[in-house]
Amino acid sequence: MGIHVINLDRSADRMAVFERLNGRLPVNFTRFSAVEGKNSARGPLVDRSIITPDLRYGDGALGNALSHLALWDLAIERDHPLTICEDDAILSRGFAQAASSILQSLPQDWHIILWGWNFDSIVLFDMVPGVSPCLGMFDQDRMRMGADAFQSADLHPQHFRLFKAFGVASYSVSPRGGEAMKKLCLPLSNRDVFIPGLGRAVPNTAIDVALNDVYPRINAFISFPPLVITRNFHSNSTVQEAI
């Protein structure tokens, strides 16, 4: 299995940590040079209908969104699914085998499957299809302390239809998925997204918020339990940086 790892050129330290944590996996990692949002002129992005003129993404969030969009385009260009990780992802040591098995079991018209999500918010998925969605809540602090235990845990995940989840630390996207998400996400705008479970609308400040508006409308899935976690430290995030 091959994985594209999104990493800024100025963040060699983050890539080194990623390789130290995940280097023993039977996976081929290809570093993807992430887009620097501060170097991305917004005018041409508006002209190409990538963003609206008043988009409130900071430079980090903009660069992150453009990086993910570029990899969706690569999946479309190659006409082949792509597996993507951000450079703070921590993969289960059984990731390759489990993820490959789940991908083979997905319906042919699948669009995206999340291998992990942020533990500081909720996830909403279809535990029993056609009966009731399941709302999951997590303990991010405990997860951070248990990262080593997670990597060595014997996990037996299944896939479920996804409705809401925050974070795009790791996922696989099909060519159809890339096309569908671009069609429904773009142009990125300031529209708020209502999140059942939170009982409120969330302002669109990053690509994962925009995707929450899209997941219910496409063939989106989630691996449960997750095969990837992220410690999600906001203090050293390269996404939620100041505008």
Phi, psi and omega in degrees: 000139177249143182228133174268126183252118180282121184209129177291146179301328181277002184245050179299330179295322178293322178293322179297319177294317178303314182293324178294319183285328189242004188295339183273358181283147177281063186224142175266117180263131175243117180288130175254121181290107186294153179284133174275110182300325182292342179261005183259110179295129185282331180305307179298329178292325175294315181299328181269007180060034174274321179224162171271159185300331185259016183306130186267013176298134169289174182300320180295315180294323179295312179299321178297315179299316181294328177294313179296318178300321179296324179284328172299318178298323179294320176298319179295314182298317181279346184055047183206143178301151180232138174254132191233140173229146165273163192281004173252013181284142175241115187264142170299144179292344175264015186303309188302311182292314183293316181295319179299318179296317180294317180301322179291336183268351180290152174299154185299333184263026179294154181246312182208147170226126176276131175268347179196173182203172179284134182272004179265010176213191186267165168228140181235121182215168187267085182297314178239099187308131177078000182249300181197139171288160179244130179257120180252139175233151191223166180249097184295321181298316180293322177301317180300321180286337183257021184299320179296317179296323178299314184298326183264358182292146177272095187261145178229071186285158171234165178259144179224153175297135183259136174248313182214139174192147178253146179099142176229048182295327179198135178196165170245142182230137176270163176304317177298323179296317177301317180294316182294317182291322176296317181298320186270335182274326191265145356286145175298130186222180184271016181294134177285156181239121179283132182243104173301144185099316171274335179071025181204166175272144180248130179294140181281098180243003180196163186299329181290332175290315178302322181292335177296336175282341186263321187312314182294345186259359179231180178271076182258142182226168178222146173270124177227123358293168182291152174259355181220140171234164172222135179293339170056048177284113181291333185295331179242024180293140174263004180260305182271069176260164181295147176291000000 
